Amino acid sequence: MSDSVAPFTVVEARVDAVERVSPSFMRVTFTGPGVDGIGTPGQTFDQRIKLIFPGESGVLPDLEGAGDDWYTAWLAVPEDRRGSMRTYSIRDLTVDGGRTRLVVDFVLHLAEGATGPASRWAAAAQAGDALLLVAPRRDRLDGGGIEFDTSSTGDIVLAGDETAAPAIARILEDLDPATRGTAFIEIPEPSDELHIQAPRGVSVRWLPRAGGDVGSRLIPTVLEHLDVADTAVDPVVETEDLLWETPVYSGSGEAVSVPAAAGDAAATGSASATRFWIAGESRVITTLRRHLVRDLGIPRSSVAFMGYWRIGVAMKG
């Protein structure tokens, strides 16, 4: 396919199967002719996609032919027919006999006042239901959306709450089997622990918070792993903006430092040879970022920090 064609496309996907895999996770499998032309099996990692859910009318917006300008076309749809859009990562992408099955794990927030359109849709989803996917075309990796540094070697540290669990799982299952490191996943309760086929050299630590605050298990466990004593959570910042910084991009506009030279490893400690990928609730991620980058001197080119959500704020898109 010519690179002049946009790397992303909008396709309709239909629910093939729905499974409540734990108290907090609903697994939905999508299929359809459009799904057969998206994603790159085996190189998915933390690839982001957007899901557009039906609006109050129950009808999906018509974005056929919108091309690169799909977002403008979506905003132009009357609000009652526009539906809602949310960002998710792909939990699994498999091809069998030419048919692609795309799996998304939804975190269910069903308590009164805490739920949103994605949770409500997933909780009621049935085979045959349809939504729109904004996703990379098959075998196109030039459109962004993968923040895990696939070009580096060395140990890894992955950390996140339940919203990051699907991306962490996919990263682990797409990694070189010889990879070594540790993954920390905070979940609401012990029964939310799910199977991940991780490399043998990667330890996966599930951290049930069992009624505790978000980050109450993740922050101290990660910092203990890094021999850091201070576990105070950063104060609330009155903004809806989320921290988003990768080895090549900073949402704050700051210049990201260039990769440290091999001779610099002694100056920053052994962790400088480690890739860090941390995602989840914004304050938790900000706290971990402060310790890693500011206090431990980890090169910013070795880390990816993504605020997926923030307590008390309804995220758009």
N, C-alpha and C positions, 0 to 999 in steps of 0.2 A: 504493500500500500504506500502511496506517495506521502512524503512528509508534509506536503501542502495540505493534506486533509487533517482537520483538527484531531488531536490525540484523544479527545473525549467525545462521547456521543450520548444521546438520550434514548433509552429504549423502554418498552413496556415489559414488565416481568410479572409472572403469575405465580402464586403460591402453589408449590407442589406438595409440601409437607410442613407440619407444625409440631414441635415437640417441646414440652416443658421439661427442660433438662435439669433444673434445680429450682428452688423457691424463688430465686432472683433472676433467672435467665430463661428466656423463651427463644428457641432456635427455629428459624424459619428458612426453608429451602425454596429458592426461586428457580424457575426454568422458563423457557420460551425462546422463539426464534431470535429475538434481539439479544437475549442472554448468551446465545451461542457465539456472539461476535465480540464479547468484552472480556477484559482481564487477561492475565498471563499466568496460567497455572505453574506452580513451582517457583515463581518469582513475585509472589503477592506481597509478602512481608506486612507492613502496616498500611497498605494502600487504602486511601480514603475514597469513598463514593458518597454520593448524595441520593437520598431517598425522598421522593415527592409523594405524599399521601393524599388520598382524595379529600376534598373539602366537604362542606356541609351538604352539598348537592349529591355527594357520593360518586361524582363523575370526575375522572382525571382530566387535567388540563391538556389541551391539544398543542403539543410542542413539535409536531412532525415538521421537518424541514427547517427548524430554527437554526440548526448548525451551531457555529461558534457563539451566536447571539442568543443562546437558549435562555440565559438568565434574564435578559431584557424582555424576551418574549413571555417568560413566566410571570414577571412583574406586571406585564400588560394585561394579564387575564384578570377579570373581575374577582374581587376578594372571595366571594362566596363559591367560586369555582376554581380558585387558584390552588387550594389545598395548603398543606404545610410541608416544609422542607427541613430535613435534618441530615447531619453528617454521621456516617458510620464507617467502620472498617469491615473488610471481608474476612469472615472467620474461615471459610473454606471455598475452594474453587476447583472443581474436578470435571474432567471430560471423559465420558464413556460412550463409545460408539458414535461420536460426533455430537452428543448431547451434553451441554454444560449444565452443571448444578452449582448454583451460587448460594452460599449459606451466610446468614447474618444472625448473630446472637444479640438479642435485645435485652437490656437490663430493664426489669419491670419495676417502675416506681408507681405503685397503685394506691398508696395512701391518699386520703382526701387532701386536696391542696398541693400534692406533690407530683401528681401525674401530668403527663403531657400528651400531645397527639401521637407520638411514636409508641409510647407505652400502651395507650388505649388501643391503637390499631393492632399492635402485636398480641395483646391479650385476647382480642376477639378474632384474630386472623383465622381463616379457614381456606382449605384447598380451593383454588380457583380465583381467590381475591387478587386484585391487580394493583400495582403501583408503578411509578416511573423510577428508573435508575439513571443517574448521571454517572457514567463510569468510563474508564479507559478502554479504547478499542483494543481488540485482541493483539497481544504482543507489542503494544506501544507503551514504552516506559519513559517517554520524553515529555509527559504532561504534568510531572510532579505528583504529589500525593503520597510518595514514599519518603518518610523522614528518617527511617533507620539507615545508618551508614553501611551500605553493602560493600563498599570498596575497601574497607579497612580490615585488618586482621587483629588478633589479640583477644583477650578476654572481654566478656560483656557483662554489664549490669543492666537489667531491665526492671522497672518498678512502676507500679500503678495500682489504682483501685479497680473496682469491678467494671467501670466504663472502659478501662484500658485492657481488661483481660482478653477479649477476643483478638486484639492486635498483638499482644504479647504472645498468645498461643500461636498465631499465624507466623510471627517472626521466628519463633523457636522451631516450628515444623518446616520452615523453608531454609533454615540455616545449614551450613556445611556440618555434617555429622561430627566433625572433629572439633567443633567450637567448644570452648570452655567458659564457664561463668556462673552467674546466679540470677534467677528471676524472682522478684518479690511481688506477690499479688494479694492485695487486701480485698476481702469479700465480706458481705454482711454477716454470714453465718457459716458454720463448718460444712453444711450440706451443699453449699454453693461451689465446693471444690470440684473441678471438672478435669477430665483426662486430657493431657497434652503429651504428644509424642516428641519430647525434647531430646536434643543430643545427649548422649550418655554423660558427657562432661559438664552439663549444665544442671545445677541444682535448682529445682522449682519449689519455692517456699510459699505456701498459702497461709494467709494471715487473717483469720476470722476476727472481726471486731466485736461481734456478739453484743450489740447494743451500744457500743462506744461510738465516739465521734469519728467522722471520716478522717483518716490519717492517723488515728490514735495508735494503730499497730504499725502502719507503714513507715512513718517517720522514724520512730526510735529503732526499728529493726534495721532499716537501711543504714542509719547513722552508726549503729553499733557495728555493723558489717565493715564500715569505713573507719572505725575507731574514733568516732566523734561523740563527745559527751553531751553537748547542748542539743536539746530536742524541742525548744520552744517554737511554736507556730508563729509565722509572720503575721503582723496585724492586718486587719481587713483594710483593703484599699477600695475606696468608694468609686468603682468604675466597673463597667461591664466588659472592658477589654480583658482578654485572656493572654497570659504569658505564652509566647510561641517563639522559640528560638532553636535553630538547628545549626549544624556545622556551616551552613552557607546562607542562613537567613535569620534575621532578628525582627520580630514584630514591633519592637520598640524603636527601630531605626538605627540602633547602635551598630558600629562596624564589628563584625565577628572576627576574632583573631584567627590568624593563619595557623595551620597545623604545626605543632611543635616539632622542631628538628629532633633527630634521634638522640643527639647529645644532650638535649634538654631534659631527658627523662629523670636524671638524678635530682634535678632542681625541683621537680614537682612531685616526686615520689613515684612508686611503681604503678599507681593508678593512672598515670598519664598514658600508659599503653592500653588502657581499657576504654571501650566504647560504652557510653552511658545513654540509655533511652528511658525517659521518665515522663509519664503522662497521667492525667486524672484531674482531680479537683484543684482549682487554680491556687488557692492558698497553700495547699499541701505541696504542690509542685514548686511554688515560689520559695517555700522554706527549704526544700531539698536543693534547689538551685543555689541559694545563698551559701549553703554549707559547701557544696561541691566546688563552685566557681570562685567564690570570694574567700572562703576560709581555708579550703584545701588546695586552692590554686590549680584546679583541674583546667586544662586548656578548653576554652569554649568550643574549639574545633573538634573536641572529642565527645561532645554531649548534644543531645536533643531533648528539649524540655517542651512539653505541650500541655497547655491548660485546656482540657476537653470540656470542662463545665465549672460552674461556681455555685456554691450553696446559696439559695435564695434568689437566683437570677435565671430567668427563662432564656435559654440560648437560642439564637436565631440561626437557621441554616445549619 
